[in-house]
Amino acid sequence: VRLVAVAEHIESGRLVAFSELALPRDHPIEAWQWATLVLREHRGHRLGLAVKLANLDYLAATAPAVKLVITGNAQENAPMIAVNELLGFEVVATETFWQKSLAT
Ligand SMILES: CC(C)(COP(=O)(O)OP(=O)(O)OC[C@H]1O[C@@H](n2cnc3c(N)ncnc32)[C@H](O)[C@@H]1OP(=O)(O)O)[C@@H](O)C(=O)NCCC(=O)NCCS
């Protein structure tokens, strides 16, 4: 099951932000916070926080058995980390990812 919250820019009718939670079937007390995205021209107005919060409220109302929300962030993604800290998320582990660029 996926829960998605979106923000609509009323003037244009465009959806300009979304946040997505996934509920694994085999772990009913867990939810995974997947992507949150705000269109570049609408950033800086706390829409990321708004859609994330709306979705967490929706989660509490529709899946009250969930006790844990898990997510991951790139360490350099200061805006998303600021939102997560504001919401009370805590670091439980760090990971290192490797990449190799194939561009010449
Ligand atoms: C992450 C994202 C959703 C946040 O959107 P937003 O709500 O517009 O966020 P804001 O620009 O209001 O910033 C939120 C907080 O981050 C902080 N912040 C913003 N830009 C920052 C920067 N360049 N450096 C450090 N902190 C920054 C601010 O403290 C801000 O909090 P404040 O309102 O109290 O000042 C948006 O930047 C985005 O869509 N990024 C690309 C997608 C992405 O990386 N998603 C997360 C991984 S799934």
The ligand as an SDF file (V2000), in Angstrom:
LIG
                    3D

 48 50  0  0  0  0  0  0  0  0999 V2000
   13.9300   18.5140   -0.0920 C   0  0  0  0  0  0  0  0  0  0  0  0
   12.7550   19.3480   -0.6230 C   0  0  0  0  0  0  0  0  0  0  0  0
   11.5330   18.4440   -0.7810 C   0  0  0  0  0  0  0  0  0  0  0  0
   12.4410   20.4480    0.4270 C   0  0  0  0  0  0  0  0  0  0  0  0
   11.5150   21.3330   -0.1490 O   0  0  0  0  0  0  0  0  0  0  0  0
   10.9810   22.6790    0.5690 P   0  0  0  0  0  0  0  0  0  0  0  0
    9.8700   22.4090    1.4860 O   0  0  0  0  0  0  0  0  0  0  0  0
   10.7790   23.6730   -0.4870 O   0  0  0  0  0  0  0  0  0  0  0  0
   12.1780   23.0230    1.5420 O   0  0  0  0  0  0  0  0  0  0  0  0
   12.6830   24.4690    1.9270 P   0  0  0  0  0  0  0  0  0  0  0  0
   13.4130   25.0830    0.7880 O   0  0  0  0  0  0  0  0  0  0  0  0
   11.5840   25.2470    2.5470 O   0  0  0  0  0  0  0  0  0  0  0  0
   13.7360   24.0990    3.0400 O   0  0  0  0  0  0  0  0  0  0  0  0
   13.3760   23.3810    4.2140 C   0  0  0  0  0  0  0  0  0  0  0  0
   14.4420   23.6880    5.2240 C   0  0  0  0  0  0  0  0  0  0  0  0
   15.7020   23.2950    4.6920 O   0  0  0  0  0  0  0  0  0  0  0  0
   16.6720   24.2830    5.0020 C   0  0  0  0  0  0  0  0  0  0  0  0
   17.3740   24.6320    3.7710 N   0  0  0  0  0  0  0  0  0  0  0  0
   16.8600   25.0150    2.5960 C   0  0  0  0  0  0  0  0  0  0  0  0
   17.8260   25.1830    1.6780 N   0  0  0  0  0  0  0  0  0  0  0  0
   18.9970   24.9200    2.3280 C   0  0  0  0  0  0  0  0  0  0  0  0
   20.3510   24.9210    1.9340 C   0  0  0  0  0  0  0  0  0  0  0  0
   20.7090   25.1990    0.6750 N   0  0  0  0  0  0  0  0  0  0  0  0
   21.2720   24.5920    2.8510 N   0  0  0  0  0  0  0  0  0  0  0  0
   20.9210   24.2950    4.1090 C   0  0  0  0  0  0  0  0  0  0  0  0
   19.6420   24.2620    4.5410 N   0  0  0  0  0  0  0  0  0  0  0  0
   18.6950   24.5770    3.6550 C   0  0  0  0  0  0  0  0  0  0  0  0
   16.0120   25.4600    5.6080 C   0  0  0  0  0  0  0  0  0  0  0  0
   16.4250   25.5200    6.9660 O   0  0  0  0  0  0  0  0  0  0  0  0
   14.5380   25.1760    5.5410 C   0  0  0  0  0  0  0  0  0  0  0  0
   13.9390   25.3710    6.7810 O   0  0  0  0  0  0  0  0  0  0  0  0
   13.3740   26.8380    7.1800 P   0  0  0  0  0  0  0  0  0  0  0  0
   12.1300   27.0300    6.3760 O   0  0  0  0  0  0  0  0  0  0  0  0
   13.1630   26.6860    8.6340 O   0  0  0  0  0  0  0  0  0  0  0  0
   14.4490   27.8330    6.8400 O   0  0  0  0  0  0  0  0  0  0  0  0
   13.1240   20.0230   -1.9870 C   0  0  0  0  0  0  0  0  0  0  0  0
   14.3370   20.7360   -1.8250 O   0  0  0  0  0  0  0  0  0  0  0  0
   13.2500   19.0390   -3.1540 C   0  0  0  0  0  0  0  0  0  0  0  0
   12.2610   18.7030   -3.8230 O   0  0  0  0  0  0  0  0  0  0  0  0
   14.4830   18.5430   -3.4160 N   0  0  0  0  0  0  0  0  0  0  0  0
   14.7140   17.5790   -4.5010 C   0  0  0  0  0  0  0  0  0  0  0  0
   14.1540   16.2230   -4.1750 C   0  0  0  0  0  0  0  0  0  0  0  0
   14.8140   15.6300   -2.9720 C   0  0  0  0  0  0  0  0  0  0  0  0
   16.0250   15.7240   -2.7760 O   0  0  0  0  0  0  0  0  0  0  0  0
   13.9750   14.9800   -2.1290 N   0  0  0  0  0  0  0  0  0  0  0  0
   14.4420   14.3590   -0.8990 C   0  0  0  0  0  0  0  0  0  0  0  0
   14.8950   12.9580   -1.1000 C   0  0  0  0  0  0  0  0  0  0  0  0
   13.5690   11.9010   -1.5360 S   0  0  0  0  0  0  0  0  0  0  0  0
  1  2  1  0
  2  3  1  0
  2  4  1  0
  2 36  1  0
  4  5  1  0
  5  6  1  0
  6  7  2  0
  6  8  1  0
  6  9  1  0
  9 10  1  0
 10 11  2  0
 10 12  1  0
 10 13  1  0
 13 14  1  0
 14 15  1  0
 15 16  1  0
 15 30  1  0
 16 17  1  0
 17 18  1  0
 17 28  1  0
 18 19  1  0
 18 27  1  0
 19 20  2  0
 20 21  1  0
 21 22  1  0
 21 27  2  0
 22 23  1  0
 22 24  2  0
 24 25  1  0
 25 26  2  0
 26 27  1  0
 28 29  1  0
 28 30  1  0
 30 31  1  0
 31 32  1  0
 32 33  2  0
 32 34  1  0
 32 35  1  0
 36 37  1  0
 36 38  1  0
 38 39  2  0
 38 40  1  0
 40 41  1  0
 41 42  1  0
 42 43  1  0
 43 44  2  0
 43 45  1  0
 45 46  1  0
 46 47  1  0
 47 48  1  0
M  END
$$$$
